[in-house]
Amino acid sequence: MSFRRVFSKISITNRIKSFNVEAIKLPSTTQRTFATATSSAPRHGQARRPFRIPPLPVALTSVGFICLGIGLYEHFTSDIQKFPVPVRQALRKALYYQQDKDLTLALKYFNEALELGLQSDELEKNGAPLTGIMIQLGSLQERMDRLPDARQSLIMALRHLLGLHNSTGVDVFSKDLSQLNPIDQRKVVGIAQKLGDIACSMKRYDEAEKWYVWSVEHLLKSSSKPKSAYGDSNELLFDQEHMPDWLTKTDIGAALEALGGLYTTLEKPGLAIHLYLRALELNGMQSCQSAVLMNNLAESYASMGHFDEAKLWGQRGLDVAQNPNTGKVNKDGEICNETCGVLLFNMGMLFEQTKDRSKAHQFYSIAKKHGRDFKQPQCIKEADRALKRIEFEQIRDT
């Protein structure tokens, strides 16, 4: 028996919302679930996988984001007049129908705006207006669960940003992002992270790893200094004091966590633990996001059979999530509440795995009460099922 997992489908505009750049305020959907009996992760013969807090819930509470950043905000709102008239008309219709929730019509007009924009001589091929349309189109396609189309739109945006739109056979991973201006670096990293998410959803795990690793390596490189002060070595050493102005510790921690989540899915807990610990070091120990990371650490240790370490991290996460002051740090108390329900259930699973039915029953009961207190029906359902299982086993064994 193993943990269950939490999964979340986070839209593009939310997933890459972490670099403190004002974003266009267009609707997006975020579907969160407590735990399900099936998951999108590979099973490899296991009946059930642990449940895990979804990667990057901090993205839901941060301010703005890379891809829908300064250029896109300006051109889609106050500066929409700067678009050529045919593109502008199609965009207005797309935005209207997106707000009005007729996504099929919104998709039609975003595609029309993009086609007209690509044909126009007035728009730079690697500029914010044109790439912004591509990003917004990818966001909409993701919302509509058209993941292959979303992937294609975002790769197109990436190649345009990198100046590769007219180049065939050139691998984006070979590009040195440090040559780009800071705004474009933010956009490229954000798109790469989202492409990693989409690749995971499509179960293209090798591709997802490439996107995550590429973006993480750039973030770490951007925040590193030479290991040797004498210039006799090309080795770099990460130093958060050397982070550029466009980057924060939270950004790097979120990217590390996403890669750790992939390695958890691929059942490589040793790699996941290393990344989660690095992310925790950057995020600090007293936020709702740190409780998320502690749960993920507990899951990874449990999958290795290291139950004492798993219980230790699970309890640490509970201490953080249950502290009423934690949610006030980033005003993300909802994340703490959800994380607390997950951790309580997972602690019950840990004690059930280690044959301590009394403790397991205790945690499941608290999880069920927590679900009622915070209106988490799936938490109630899963905890109630676990309680009935334990009670049945106790009667059976007497």
Rosetta blueprint (number, residue, H / E / L):
1 M L
2 S L
3 F L
4 R L
5 R L
6 V L
7 F L
8 S E
9 K E
10 I E
11 S L
12 I H
13 T H
14 N H
15 R H
16 I L
17 K L
18 S L
19 F L
20 N L
21 V L
22 E L
23 A L
24 I L
25 K L
26 L L
27 P L
28 S L
29 T L
30 T E
31 Q E
32 R E
33 T L
34 F L
35 A L
36 T L
37 A L
38 T L
39 S L
40 S L
41 A L
42 P L
43 R L
44 H L
45 G L
46 Q L
47 A L
48 R L
49 R L
50 P L
51 F L
52 R L
53 I L
54 P L
55 P L
56 L L
57 P H
58 V H
59 A H
60 L H
61 T L
62 S L
63 V L
64 G L
65 F L
66 I L
67 C L
68 L L
69 G L
70 I H
71 G H
72 L H
73 Y H
74 E H
75 H H
76 F H
77 T L
78 S L
79 D L
80 I H
81 Q H
82 K H
83 F L
84 P L
85 V H
86 P H
87 V H
88 R H
89 Q H
90 A H
91 L H
92 R H
93 K H
94 A H
95 L H
96 Y H
97 Y H
98 Q H
99 Q H
100 D L
101 K L
102 D L
103 L H
104 T H
105 L H
106 A H
107 L H
108 K H
109 Y H
110 F H
111 N H
112 E H
113 A H
114 L H
115 E H
116 L H
117 G H
118 L H
119 Q H
120 S L
121 D L
122 E L
123 L L
124 E L
125 K L
126 N L
127 G L
128 A H
129 P H
130 L H
131 T H
132 G H
133 I H
134 M H
135 I H
136 Q H
137 L H
138 G H
139 S H
140 L H
141 Q H
142 E H
143 R H
144 M L
145 D L
146 R L
147 L H
148 P H
149 D H
150 A H
151 R H
152 Q H
153 S H
154 L H
155 I H
156 M H
157 A H
158 L H
159 R H
160 H H
161 L H
162 L L
163 G L
164 L L
165 H L
166 N L
167 S L
168 T L
169 G L
170 V L
171 D L
172 V H
173 F H
174 S H
175 K L
176 D L
177 L H
178 S H
179 Q H
180 L L
181 N L
182 P H
183 I H
184 D H
185 Q H
186 R H
187 K H
188 V H
189 V H
190 G H
191 I H
192 A H
193 Q H
194 K H
195 L H
196 G H
197 D H
198 I H
199 A H
200 C H
201 S H
202 M L
203 K L
204 R L
205 Y H
206 D H
207 E H
208 A H
209 E H
210 K H
211 W H
212 Y H
213 V H
214 W H
215 S H
216 V H
217 E H
218 H H
219 L H
220 L H
221 K H
222 S H
223 S L
224 S E
225 K E
226 P E
227 K L
228 S L
229 A L
230 Y L
231 G L
232 D L
233 S L
234 N L
235 E L
236 L E
237 L E
238 F E
239 D L
240 Q H
241 E H
242 H H
243 M L
244 P L
245 D L
246 W L
247 L L
248 T L
249 K H
250 T H
251 D H
252 I H
253 G H
254 A H
255 A H
256 L H
257 E H
258 A H
259 L H
260 G H
261 G H
262 L H
263 Y H
264 T H
265 T H
266 L L
267 E L
268 K L
269 P H
270 G H
271 L H
272 A H
273 I H
274 H H
275 L H
276 Y H
277 L H
278 R H
279 A H
280 L H
281 E H
282 L H
283 N H
284 G L
285 M L
286 Q L
287 S L
288 C H
289 Q H
290 S H
291 A H
292 V H
293 L H
294 M H
295 N H
296 N H
297 L H
298 A H
299 E H
300 S H
301 Y H
302 A H
303 S H
304 M L
305 G L
306 H L
307 F H
308 D H
309 E H
310 A H
311 K H
312 L H
313 W H
314 G H
315 Q H
316 R H
317 G H
318 L H
319 D H
320 V H
321 A H
322 Q H
323 N L
324 P L
325 N L
326 T H
327 G H
328 K H
329 V H
330 N L
331 K L
332 D L
333 G H
334 E H
335 I H
336 C H
337 N H
338 E H
339 T H
340 C H
341 G H
342 V H
343 L H
344 L H
345 F H
346 N H
347 M H
348 G H
349 M H
350 L H
351 F H
352 E H
353 Q H
354 T L
355 K L
356 D L
357 R H
358 S H
359 K H
360 A H
361 H H
362 Q H
363 F H
364 Y H
365 S H
366 I H
367 A H
368 K H
369 K H
370 H H
371 G H
372 R H
373 D H
374 F L
375 K L
376 Q L
377 P H
378 Q H
379 C H
380 I H
381 K H
382 E H
383 A H
384 D H
385 R H
386 A H
387 L H
388 K H
389 R H
390 I H
391 E H
392 F H
393 E H
394 Q H
395 I H
396 R H
397 D H
398 T L
